[in-house]
């Protein structure tokens, strides 16, 4: 038996230290009980085995462990739950974006509480009905005119509201894109910090919490795939993190790779007005630039040593070619006045037709060659969506190279808030053959009604079989095509001082004076507005278009509101509720693992406190024992 | 599963929130009694609610119509009763006196009866000119003005027309393009003249041709602003002959020529309003692959160059046409999506033929382009031939003209020329023609009409049958020809002459009248004449008794109608009530249910709060010392 005399003190010390660490982590946990994104931490305790342990010979000596060590703290986190949470979050984001737009649309179409176009068409028909009682009374025509004016206003107002709904979604999309770009920047920066801290031996738990919160937030905007791993960095290993955007077809595009990040940009097609999201790729280019610069360095060394590193040169050249995918890059391999072989000496410039900027420059420094490398960066103009490409030198000076949008990669995804906003802005249901009926669908639906109504009324009021000779409605911008936004009472009717409405088309008996009180044509108008038609996406409602629904002009708004919009909203609401519930469940599950429980921490407090007392007591006992051993032994 | 305080409080908070939302909703429901605030909460009920609301609104319209009709019919009924009391006074008192005095000896007595009759005449007119709600009850389809007037010579006029002869009091009148134009020639000089409108610019817009009996009004129709009937009237009034012309009816109606169109590739392309682009040729040229679409107008040719290799459609052609100022109003009907496969030349044509008028025969040249508009057709004696002189704009028809040559012979010669193979003639084909006759040809797609100073017995009959319908919710519908199905709507028109009678017994307009007012006058005339005898007056009295039957028939009819309307009103009210009940059921909640639901939610919320405070307040820390 050869326990060291003072080993007990070391054991006691380790115990005291361990319980203090435990108490401190408990304190950390308790203070962060309400911190968003905070993950419950724990001290990793290991018992220290006996230092005299001998593996080969079973010693007869008593083996006693040497106390406890607590080298690290760690988090209670289940990566699988994170993946599930983010999946649900994307779905919830999609539904939320769609819901946001649909709620605006309901304000335009729903007349449960407020009166709108549907009621106004009803009122218009009532006024015509009243006019049939005495068709000769032109003051009754004025009430029809007033009602028409109100109806035209209702159309204009609804069109304006739809346009507002569209621009509000456009604003949301722009804000969300900025948000995503900031998140991507932050995530890349957290990655760098974590790497730095991990290299210095810290577990960087608090920054990882921040990172996870940022990724959670990102997952609401986009459908992302997060890959976590580790890689060797010198003597230690550090964790790595890549985030990719997942398109609808399953293909992915890298958004964040360790400390590098790409940006996304929303662009609007000037012809169709459709929005597209693209990924700009300075990151991938920069990674390649790093590799090329480092290879240049190696090649130089090899040449100096008298070797010809063909493999390295080929490798580097393949990187150079790949670089062309990300920017308009040209490179030259020029001989410089050095005694060294030529091929390592590659200067690289980024160029567009007007401007060039160096990316890699090789300068002769005595017999060595210095390789200086600049960075590529993009900047996105928030208002126009234009992407600018910069070359940034080590002193952080920016050289604008080009408004280069050609090298960004377009994406197609429809999930997350950004996907949801794009769907709502772009998809027009039956009109463009997409599944979702977005704002465009409802704008076209409203325009269709305005146009159909105006054309029916104009045709009914015309006395010619072939042309519209007495229009009641016209377009206020004189464009010819009547839409909900521009429908108005025609100048002719507005300026008419006496009866303008064609009350009858049968000619009166020659010679009889006065306006006819025969109101057949007014009745025909009522009939035409009540007749059911199959509406299709074709402007003339012919069968070449996709069938929308069968209804009459007077019931059109009811049909759209109840059988199209209400059902769609109910559907999206259900989708949102499901996603929200699932998100809640997953969040609860995650909280079950990661969140701080005061009771538990209270118990820990007692536990560590008692452990502390025990270790202290042990220390006292050892102390007493040593007291006995040192001071009282041998004294009689 | 590990349950933490945070989870508990989060879950509690979310549930409490839901609870509160439901409480607010119940509170809202308790005050509004609405089952749903927007359609998506209950699409099926919402759809029903919309339908019932529409039904109620329509029902209100019908009820308003029926109540208006009921009042109108009641007024008609009492007005008829008033008139009948006058006629029965005449029949029972005055005319009986005559019959009881077979010899009619007492001339003074006769004179007294005649005076009474004449004063009662005025009572009949007053009774028939009754107004209700601003409308004359017996105006037929013209209820804005008093229907009956008496002219200077004592003739009864119904809406300006003599009830016996059908003569138009205002003189020569014509119905053209939706208006009635009274030429203002009291003497009826222009009776039988054809009023026609020509397109163009003329120093004297109104040309009167007394030989051909035409009045041609030349208006420039090719430019905006569109010419309307008002312009037509103003042109007429600018002449001395028609300075007093007047017009009633649809004064705003534009005077339009059918616009030129072209049928092409399954669609009809209309070039624009007015006859301006008549006879333009559209050349569609394939510009070749990758070429830009362009359009140019040179003279009467529109050259459209398109890249036909990428499936250009009729719509693209139309869009291109519209991009020019000339054809900005172009439109298309038919299949716009048909693909244009090859280069083509097409000519746009207005629906237009050129016509001329011989004495009583109307000649139609059958030229679809209206090419000979403004040409003069001359007749010459000679061998059968047709010569066209484009410089002088003359078409000379040579034929053997003698005293037997008719307009039909002219037509035969014309048709022998390939240019006029489709010519036709209407009216009196046997009109004799004379050598050297020259008539001007005009495009006939513009409105023309013959002016007249009488509408005749047939016209009177049409007036007596005028209808004016009101929708009473019995299934308003129109047949395939666009005529209203009259049994589903209510006719409110009761023309005064159908009550009082029109025309004369023999239909000549001079004999014994069918009209009660005139008959009374005629009876009074006989009474006042020296050659009075009972035999003479007997047929008039019989006719009077017979014609007053019209009044009793109308009275019975009005009574029946009133009954019918009352039944209809009852039916509409009960339908309206049912719809209102159904709407209530679909859109609203029961008052008691709403209150109970609110109370439930209230208690649920209160207890949730109570549980929450118990659940959240204590932790182990409370029990630690």
Boltz contact constraints between the chains, C-beta under 6 A:
constraints:
  - contact:
      token1: [A, 106]
      token2: [B, 38]
      max_distance: 6.0
  - contact:
      token1: [A, 110]
      token2: [B, 38]
      max_distance: 6.0
  - contact:
      token1: [A, 110]
      token2: [B, 39]
      max_distance: 6.0
  - contact:
      token1: [A, 112]
      token2: [B, 38]
      max_distance: 6.0
  - contact:
      token1: [A, 122]
      token2: [B, 57]
      max_distance: 6.0
  - contact:
      token1: [A, 126]
      token2: [B, 61]
      max_distance: 6.0
  - contact:
      token1: [A, 129]
      token2: [B, 61]
      max_distance: 6.0
  - contact:
      token1: [A, 132]
      token2: [B, 470]
      max_distance: 6.0
  - contact:
      token1: [A, 133]
      token2: [B, 68]
      max_distance: 6.0
  - contact:
      token1: [A, 133]
      token2: [B, 470]
      max_distance: 6.0
  - contact:
      token1: [A, 134]
      token2: [B, 135]
      max_distance: 6.0
  - contact:
      token1: [A, 136]
      token2: [B, 143]
      max_distance: 6.0
  - contact:
      token1: [A, 136]
      token2: [B, 144]
      max_distance: 6.0
  - contact:
      token1: [A, 463]
      token2: [B, 178]
      max_distance: 6.0
  - contact:
      token1: [A, 463]
      token2: [B, 253]
      max_distance: 6.0
  - contact:
      token1: [A, 466]
      token2: [B, 258]
      max_distance: 6.0
  - contact:
      token1: [A, 467]
      token2: [B, 259]
      max_distance: 6.0
  - contact:
      token1: [A, 469]
      token2: [B, 254]
      max_distance: 6.0
  - contact:
      token1: [A, 469]
      token2: [B, 256]
      max_distance: 6.0
  - contact:
      token1: [A, 496]
      token2: [B, 252]
      max_distance: 6.0
  - contact:
      token1: [A, 500]
      token2: [B, 252]
      max_distance: 6.0
  - contact:
      token1: [A, 507]
      token2: [B, 175]
      max_distance: 6.0
  - contact:
      token1: [A, 509]
      token2: [B, 455]
      max_distance: 6.0
  - contact:
      token1: [A, 509]
      token2: [B, 459]
      max_distance: 6.0
  - contact:
      token1: [A, 509]
      token2: [B, 462]
      max_distance: 6.0
  - contact:
      token1: [A, 509]
      token2: [B, 463]
      max_distance: 6.0
  - contact:
      token1: [A, 510]
      token2: [B, 173]
      max_distance: 6.0
  - contact:
      token1: [A, 510]
      token2: [B, 175]
      max_distance: 6.0
  - contact:
      token1: [A, 510]
      token2: [B, 455]
      max_distance: 6.0
  - contact:
      token1: [A, 511]
      token2: [B, 161]
      max_distance: 6.0
  - contact:
      token1: [A, 511]
      token2: [B, 168]
      max_distance: 6.0
  - contact:
      token1: [A, 511]
      token2: [B, 173]
      max_distance: 6.0
  - contact:
      token1: [A, 511]
      token2: [B, 455]
      max_distance: 6.0
  - contact:
      token1: [A, 512]
      token2: [B, 142]
      max_distance: 6.0
  - contact:
      token1: [A, 512]
      token2: [B, 159]
      max_distance: 6.0
  - contact:
      token1: [A, 513]
      token2: [B, 160]
      max_distance: 6.0
  - contact:
      token1: [A, 513]
      token2: [B, 248]
      max_distance: 6.0
  - contact:
      token1: [A, 514]
      token2: [B, 142]
      max_distance: 6.0
  - contact:
      token1: [A, 514]
      token2: [B, 144]
      max_distance: 6.0
  - contact:
      token1: [A, 514]
      token2: [B, 145]
      max_distance: 6.0
  - contact:
      token1: [A, 514]
      token2: [B, 248]
      max_distance: 6.0
  - contact:
      token1: [A, 516]
      token2: [B, 141]
      max_distance: 6.0
  - contact:
      token1: [A, 517]
      token2: [B, 141]
      max_distance: 6.0
  - contact:
      token1: [A, 517]
      token2: [B, 143]
      max_distance: 6.0
  - contact:
      token1: [A, 517]
      token2: [B, 468]
      max_distance: 6.0
  - contact:
      token1: [A, 518]
      token2: [B, 141]
      max_distance: 6.0
  - contact:
      token1: [A, 518]
      token2: [B, 468]
      max_distance: 6.0
  - contact:
      token1: [A, 520]
      token2: [B, 484]
      max_distance: 6.0
  - contact:
      token1: [A, 523]
      token2: [B, 471]
      max_distance: 6.0
  - contact:
      token1: [A, 523]
      token2: [B, 476]
      max_distance: 6.0
  - contact:
      token1: [A, 527]
      token2: [B, 476]
      max_distance: 6.0
  - contact:
      token1: [A, 527]
      token2: [B, 478]
      max_distance: 6.0
  - contact:
      token1: [A, 544]
      token2: [B, 337]
      max_distance: 6.0
  - contact:
      token1: [A, 558]
      token2: [B, 50]
      max_distance: 6.0
  - contact:
      token1: [A, 561]
      token2: [B, 39]
      max_distance: 6.0
  - contact:
      token1: [A, 562]
      token2: [B, 39]
      max_distance: 6.0
  - contact:
      token1: [A, 562]
      token2: [B, 43]
      max_distance: 6.0
  - contact:
      token1: [A, 562]
      token2: [B, 46]
      max_distance: 6.0
  - contact:
      token1: [A, 562]
      token2: [B, 47]
      max_distance: 6.0
  - contact:
      token1: [A, 566]
      token2: [B, 39]
      max_distance: 6.0
  - contact:
      token1: [A, 566]
      token2: [B, 40]
      max_distance: 6.0
  - contact:
      token1: [A, 566]
      token2: [B, 43]
      max_distance: 6.0
  - contact:
      token1: [A, 567]
      token2: [B, 43]
      max_distance: 6.0
  - contact:
      token1: [A, 569]
      token2: [B, 40]
      max_distance: 6.0
  - contact:
      token1: [A, 570]
      token2: [B, 40]
      max_distance: 6.0
  - contact:
      token1: [A, 588]
      token2: [B, 7]
      max_distance: 6.0
  - contact:
      token1: [A, 591]
      token2: [B, 7]
      max_distance: 6.0
  - contact:
      token1: [A, 592]
      token2: [B, 1]
      max_distance: 6.0
  - contact:
      token1: [A, 592]
      token2: [B, 2]
      max_distance: 6.0
  - contact:
      token1: [A, 595]
      token2: [B, 4]
      max_distance: 6.0
  - contact:
      token1: [A, 595]
      token2: [B, 6]
      max_distance: 6.0
  - contact:
      token1: [A, 597]
      token2: [B, 4]
      max_distance: 6.0
  - contact:
      token1: [A, 597]
      token2: [B, 5]
      max_distance: 6.0
  - contact:
      token1: [A, 598]
      token2: [B, 5]
      max_distance: 6.0
  - contact:
      token1: [A, 598]
      token2: [B, 619]
      max_distance: 6.0
  - contact:
      token1: [A, 599]
      token2: [B, 619]
      max_distance: 6.0
  - contact:
      token1: [A, 599]
      token2: [B, 620]
      max_distance: 6.0
  - contact:
      token1: [A, 602]
      token2: [B, 620]
      max_distance: 6.0
  - contact:
      token1: [A, 602]
      token2: [B, 621]
      max_distance: 6.0
